[in-house]
Amino acid sequence: MTPAAGDGHVAVVGGGLAGITAALALQEAGLRATVYEARPRLGGATHSFERDGLTVDNGQHIFLKCCTAYQGLLGRLGAADKVRVQDRFDVRVLTPDGPGGRLRRAKAPGPLHLMPALARYALLSPGDRLRAVRASLALDRLDPDDPALDGSSMGGWLAGHGQRERARHALWELFVTAALNMKLDDAALGPAAFVCQTALLGRSDAADIGVPAVPLGELHGTIAAARIEEGGGLVRLGAKVTAIEDGPKLVVNGEPVSADAVVVAVPHRVASSLVPAGACPNRGEWAGLGSSPIVNVHVVYDRPVLDEPFVAAVDSPVQWVFDRTAISGLASGQYLAVSVSAADRWIDTPTAELRDVYLAALERLFPAARRARVTDFFVTRERHATFRQSPGSGALRPASATRLPWLFLAGAWTDTGWPDTMEGAVRSGLSAARLVRRHLVGTGTDVGAGAGVSPR
């Protein structure tokens, strides 16, 4: 039964990472949360499905050690042991022709920890390495919150700081495109500078890479649902919210539901039609955030062809490759997932053509693949994986608070201070929960009598 308004009941619309986080944080504050998710699962853009005995994530999602809010969510879920984090940032970068390179941080304080790696990076000439170091130090001096940076492109800034095409492609694009899901020339300078400062030039261990050790459907789906319900909340799957009205009230599957506050934690293209005009008069501008796609190419071989958990690639249509064998439940052979960000070129390409392109590319990167047999090949496409973090997009991202005192926004597309990432989504949920609690305390709602969970 859905709790009634007046007892600290908060309706959370959307069961992605932002909604999950908001619900858990609200329950810790003693409020009751009900998550309404239109799909038959939690997890939003991070989910899994079954295919011929394999558990497949819709895309490879990673986090960095600097993603403290996401790691806090793992702690709330009791799932901190269900991820693996590098002891030290270390990425092998492959090329289809000749030896590749390696980027491995030194045991030194930031930003000095990456300088030896840049100085030895074999994919750049000595001159390009020196210019990359100089550009890194100049980038570290920028203020990502400066509105002028939101109006400029990362590619233009790099070109103006001596970064030639080879350095842009073999170094900067590796990280900026993966983090922002945008090509360098299309990426806003503000969030790109933030990523580089926070992950690459900040604390020495900030860029250490973490990957889930269990399927996303378990981590962000079944575990999250169980934790919410253990805390006294409710999860309603297949519950489509079609309207939000004053009261506050929601229309869920055609039926009215009352609440004390509402958190809207859905993508911007959905929120713009769901949020009342009086709450955000500029909601029509959210369409300007657009979307940027990601394509994931999944290949199952009859034998191992990669002996590392993940590698990056340049001079290839392949960007990043992850070994998904153990996490998928594959009994023999090897399952690789190729993650392709900023995939406008590939999003509508037929699977047969992608098979020709990517199998040939993988054979050039992994000699062992030339002797292996492909037992399965399939593609997952996330057409709206992120909003387009292009120049001017920062000005379109709304705050969590709205003009209606009981209505709040959450989602990685809101103004979190972070790019559209899992970390940004979690931070948005925490912000919304904090504002909800402040609002309900101000209205005299009995905060603390709801779920019976002590704040921490």
C-alpha positions in Angstrom: 0.0 0.0 0.0 1.3 3.4 -0.9 1.7 5.7 2.2 -0.6 8.6 2.4 0.3 12.3 2.3 1.0 13.8 5.7 3.3 11.2 7.1 6.5 12.2 5.3 5.7 10.3 2.1 7.9 11.3 -0.9 7.1 10.1 -4.4 10.2 9.5 -6.5 9.5 9.4 -10.2 12.1 7.3 -11.9 14.2 4.3 -10.7 17.6 5.1 -12.2 20.6 5.9 -10.1 19.3 9.4 -9.2 15.9 8.0 -8.0 17.5 5.1 -6.1 19.9 7.4 -4.4 17.2 9.9 -3.5 14.9 7.2 -2.0 17.7 5.7 0.1 18.9 9.1 1.4 15.3 10.1 2.2 14.8 6.9 4.2 18.0 7.6 6.1 16.4 10.9 7.1 13.3 9.2 8.4 11.0 9.8 5.4 9.0 7.3 3.4 9.9 7.0 -0.2 8.0 5.3 -3.0 9.8 4.8 -6.3 7.6 4.8 -9.4 9.4 3.2 -12.3 7.6 2.7 -15.7 9.9 -0.1 -16.7 9.8 -3.6 -15.1 13.2 -3.0 -13.5 15.3 -0.5 -11.6 18.6 0.9 -12.8 17.6 3.3 -15.6 20.4 3.5 -18.1 22.4 0.9 -16.2 20.7 -2.4 -16.6 21.2 -6.0 -17.7 19.4 -8.6 -19.8 19.7 -12.3 -20.6 20.8 -13.7 -23.9 21.4 -17.3 -24.6 22.5 -18.0 -21.0 24.6 -14.9 -20.8 23.9 -12.0 -18.4 24.6 -8.9 -20.6 24.9 -5.3 -19.3 23.4 -2.8 -21.8 26.8 -1.1 -21.8 30.0 -1.1 -19.9 29.9 1.4 -17.1 32.9 2.3 -15.0 33.7 4.8 -12.2 36.8 6.4 -10.9 38.1 6.6 -7.4 37.3 10.3 -7.4 33.6 9.3 -7.8 33.0 9.5 -4.0 29.2 9.9 -4.2 28.8 6.7 -6.3 31.0 4.8 -3.9 28.8 6.1 -1.1 25.8 4.7 -2.9 27.6 1.3 -3.1 28.1 1.5 0.7 24.3 2.3 1.2 23.5 -0.7 -0.9 25.9 -2.9 1.0 27.6 -3.6 -2.3 31.1 -2.1 -1.9 32.6 -5.6 -2.3 30.8 -6.1 -5.7 33.2 -3.8 -7.6 36.9 -4.0 -8.5 39.1 -0.9 -8.4 42.6 -0.7 -9.7 45.5 -0.4 -7.2 47.0 2.2 -9.5 45.7 3.9 -12.7 47.2 1.8 -15.5 45.9 1.7 -19.1 47.5 -0.1 -22.0 46.7 1.7 -25.3 46.8 -0.5 -28.4 47.2 0.4 -32.0 46.5 -1.8 -35.0 50.0 -1.3 -36.4 53.1 -1.5 -34.3 53.6 -1.3 -30.6 51.1 0.6 -28.4 51.6 2.7 -25.4 50.9 2.7 -21.7 49.7 5.3 -19.2 50.4 4.4 -15.6 50.5 6.8 -12.7 53.6 7.2 -10.5 53.5 7.2 -6.8 53.7 11.0 -6.5 51.3 13.8 -5.5 49.0 15.2 -8.2 49.5 16.5 -10.8 53.0 15.2 -10.8 51.8 11.6 -10.7 51.0 11.5 -14.4 54.0 13.5 -15.7 56.3 10.4 -15.9 53.6 8.6 -17.9 53.2 11.5 -20.3 57.0 11.8 -20.7 57.2 8.1 -21.6 54.0 7.8 -23.7 55.3 6.0 -26.8 52.4 7.0 -29.0 53.5 10.6 -29.0 56.7 12.2 -30.3 59.0 13.8 -27.6 57.8 17.2 -28.7 54.1 16.3 -28.4 54.8 14.8 -25.0 56.3 18.1 -23.8 53.5 20.1 -25.2 51.0 17.7 -23.5 52.6 18.4 -20.2 52.5 22.1 -20.7 48.8 21.9 -21.8 48.0 19.8 -18.7 49.4 22.5 -16.4 47.6 25.2 -18.3 44.3 23.2 -18.1 44.7 22.8 -14.4 44.6 26.6 -14.0 41.2 27.0 -15.6 38.0 27.6 -13.6 35.4 25.0 -14.9 32.6 27.2 -13.4 33.6 30.2 -15.6 30.6 30.7 -17.9 33.0 31.6 -20.7 34.3 28.0 -20.7 30.8 26.7 -21.2 30.7 28.6 -24.5 34.0 27.2 -25.8 35.1 23.8 -27.1 37.8 21.6 -25.7 39.1 20.9 -29.2 39.5 24.6 -29.8 41.3 25.2 -26.5 43.7 22.3 -27.1 44.5 23.5 -30.6 45.3 26.9 -29.1 47.6 25.3 -26.7 49.8 23.5 -29.1 48.1 20.1 -29.2 48.5 18.7 -32.6 46.2 16.2 -34.2 48.2 13.2 -33.0 48.1 14.3 -29.4 44.5 15.1 -29.6 43.7 11.7 -31.0 46.1 9.5 -29.1 45.8 11.2 -25.7 43.1 13.7 -25.0 40.3 12.0 -26.9 40.9 8.8 -25.0 39.7 10.3 -21.8 37.5 13.3 -22.7 35.4 11.4 -25.3 34.9 8.5 -22.8 34.0 10.9 -20.0 31.7 13.3 -21.8 30.5 11.1 -24.7 31.5 13.9 -27.1 34.3 14.4 -29.6 36.8 17.0 -28.6 35.6 19.6 -31.1 32.0 19.2 -29.9 32.7 19.0 -26.1 32.3 22.1 -23.9 35.5 23.2 -22.3 34.0 23.7 -18.8 33.1 20.0 -18.2 36.1 18.8 -20.1 38.4 20.9 -17.9 36.5 19.6 -14.8 37.1 16.0 -15.8 40.8 16.5 -16.4 41.3 18.5 -13.2 39.3 16.1 -11.0 40.4 12.8 -12.4 43.7 13.3 -14.1 45.3 16.3 -12.4 43.9 16.1 -8.9 44.5 13.6 -6.2 47.0 11.0 -7.3 44.6 8.1 -7.0 41.6 9.9 -8.4 41.7 8.3 -11.9 42.1 4.7 -10.6 39.4 2.8 -12.6 36.6 0.8 -11.0 34.4 -1.7 -12.7 31.4 -3.7 -11.4 32.1 -7.3 -10.5 28.4 -8.3 -10.8 25.9 -7.5 -13.5 24.4 -4.0 -13.4 20.9 -5.6 -13.1 21.9 -7.1 -9.8 23.9 -4.1 -8.5 21.5 -1.3 -9.4 18.4 -3.4 -9.7 17.7 -6.3 -7.4 20.1 -5.1 -4.6 18.8 -1.5 -4.8 15.1 -2.6 -4.7 15.8 -4.9 -1.7 17.6 -2.1 0.2 14.8 0.4 -0.4 12.1 -2.0 0.8 14.2 -3.1 3.8 14.3 0.6 4.8 10.6 0.8 4.8 10.2 2.2 1.3 8.2 0.9 -1.7 9.2 0.1 -5.3 6.5 0.1 -7.9 7.6 -1.3 -11.2 5.5 -0.9 -14.3 4.1 2.3 -12.7 4.0 5.0 -15.4 3.5 8.6 -14.1 1.7 10.6 -16.7 1.0 13.8 -14.7 2.1 15.8 -11.7 -0.5 18.1 -10.2 -0.8 20.6 -7.4 -1.6 19.0 -4.1 0.9 17.5 -4.7 -0.6 14.6 -6.6 0.6 12.2 -9.3 -1.3 10.2 -11.9 0.1 6.7 -11.8 -1.2 4.2 -14.3 -4.3 6.4 -14.5 -4.9 6.6 -10.8 -4.3 9.6 -8.5 -1.7 9.3 -5.7 -1.0 11.9 -3.1 2.4 12.8 -1.6 4.1 15.3 0.6 6.8 16.0 -1.9 7.8 14.8 -5.4 11.3 14.1 -6.8 11.3 13.9 -10.6 14.3 11.7 -11.6 13.7 10.9 -15.2 15.6 12.0 -18.4 15.2 15.6 -19.5 13.2 14.7 -22.6 10.6 13.0 -20.3 10.8 15.6 -17.5 10.0 18.5 -19.9 6.6 17.1 -20.5 5.9 15.8 -17.0 7.0 18.8 -14.8 4.2 21.5 -14.5 4.9 24.7 -16.4 4.6 26.7 -13.2 7.5 24.7 -11.7 10.0 25.4 -14.4 8.8 28.0 -17.0 11.9 27.4 -19.0 11.4 23.7 -19.3 11.0 24.0 -23.1 14.7 24.9 -23.2 15.7 21.5 -21.9 15.2 20.1 -25.4 18.3 22.0 -26.3 20.4 19.5 -24.2 19.7 16.9 -26.9 21.3 13.5 -26.7 24.6 11.7 -27.6 24.6 8.0 -28.3 26.8 5.1 -27.3 27.1 1.9 -29.2 28.4 -1.3 -27.5 29.6 -4.2 -29.7 29.6 -7.6 -28.0 31.7 -10.4 -29.3 32.0 -14.0 -27.9 35.0 -16.0 -29.0 35.6 -19.7 -28.5 39.0 -19.0 -26.8 40.7 -16.1 -24.9 42.1 -13.4 -27.1 42.7 -10.7 -24.4 44.6 -11.3 -21.2 43.8 -8.0 -19.4 40.5 -6.8 -17.9 40.4 -3.8 -20.2 42.4 -1.9 -22.8 42.0 1.2 -24.9 42.8 1.7 -28.6 43.6 4.4 -31.0 43.8 4.5 -34.8 40.9 2.1 -34.7 37.1 2.2 -34.6 37.6 0.4 -31.3 37.9 2.8 -28.3 37.7 0.7 -25.1 37.5 -3.1 -24.8 36.4 -4.9 -21.6 36.6 -8.6 -20.7 33.1 -9.6 -19.6 33.6 -13.3 -19.5 33.3 -14.0 -15.7 30.6 -11.4 -15.0 28.4 -12.7 -17.8 28.5 -16.3 -16.6 30.2 -17.6 -19.8 31.6 -21.1 -19.1 34.2 -21.3 -21.8 35.8 -18.9 -24.4 35.9 -15.2 -23.9 33.3 -12.4 -24.1 34.5 -8.9 -25.0 32.5 -5.7 -25.0 33.6 -2.8 -27.1 32.4 0.5 -25.9 32.1 3.3 -28.5 31.3 6.7 -27.2 30.1 9.7 -29.3 28.7 7.1 -31.6 26.7 9.2 -34.0 28.5 7.6 -36.9 27.5 4.1 -35.9 24.1 4.4 -34.1 22.1 3.5 -37.2 24.6 1.2 -38.9 23.2 -2.3 -39.5 24.6 -5.0 -37.3 26.0 -6.9 -40.3 28.1 -3.9 -41.2 29.2 -3.4 -37.7 30.2 -7.0 -37.5 32.5 -6.6 -40.6 34.1 -3.5 -39.3 34.6 -4.4 -35.6 35.7 -8.0 -36.1 38.4 -6.9 -38.5 39.4 -4.1 -36.1 39.7 -6.5 -33.2 41.8 -8.9 -35.2 44.2 -6.1 -35.9 44.4 -5.3 -32.2 44.5 -8.8 -30.9 46.5 -11.3 -33.0 44.9 -14.2 -31.1 41.5 -13.2 -32.4 42.6 -14.2 -35.9 42.8 -17.8 -34.8 39.6 -17.7 -32.7 36.1 -18.5 -33.8 33.3 -16.0 -33.1 30.4 -17.9 -31.5 28.2 -14.8 -31.0 28.0 -11.2 -32.1 25.4 -8.6 -31.1 25.1 -4.9 -30.6 23.4 -2.7 -28.0 22.6 0.9 -28.8 21.9 3.6 -26.4 20.5 6.4 -28.6 20.0 8.8 -25.6 23.0 7.6 -23.5 23.8 11.2 -22.2 22.8 14.7 -23.0 25.1 16.5 -25.5 27.7 18.2 -23.3 28.5 20.7 -26.0 29.2 24.5 -25.7 26.3 26.2 -24.2 24.8 23.1 -22.6 25.8 24.1 -19.0 23.5 27.1 -19.1 20.5 24.8 -19.9 21.0 22.5 -16.9 18.4 23.3 -14.2 18.9 23.3 -10.5 17.2 20.7 -8.3 14.8 23.2 -6.7 11.8 24.4 -8.7 9.3 27.2 -8.3 6.9 24.7 -6.6 8.2 24.2 -3.1 7.3 20.5 -3.0 8.8 19.6 -6.4 12.4 18.8 -7.1 14.5 17.6 -10.0 17.2 14.9 -10.1 19.2 13.3 -12.8 22.7 13.5 -14.3 21.4 16.2 -16.7 20.6 18.6 -13.9 23.1 21.1 -12.6 25.2 18.8 -10.5 28.6 20.3 -11.2 29.6 17.0 -12.8 29.2 15.7 -16.3 26.5 13.2 -17.3 27.9 10.2 -15.4 26.9 7.7 -12.7 28.5 10.1 -10.2 26.5 13.0 -11.5 23.3 11.0 -11.2 24.0 10.0 -7.6 24.9 13.5 -6.6 21.7 14.8 -8.1 19.7 12.3 -6.0 21.5 13.4 -2.8 20.8 17.1 -3.5 17.1 16.5 -4.2 16.8 14.4 -0.9 18.5 17.2 1.1 16.1 19.8 -0.3 13.1 17.6 0.3 14.0 17.2 3.9 14.5 20.9 4.3 11.1 21.6 2.8 9.3 19.1 4.9 10.9 20.2 8.1 9.8 23.8 7.2 6.2 22.7 6.7 6.1 20.9 10.1 6.0 17.4 8.6 7.0 14.8 11.2 10.4 14.0 9.7 11.9 11.0 11.5 8.6 9.2 12.1 8.4 7.7 8.6 10.8 4.9 7.7 12.4 4.7 11.2 15.9 4.8 9.8 18.3 7.2 11.6 20.2 9.7 9.5 23.9 9.3 9.0 
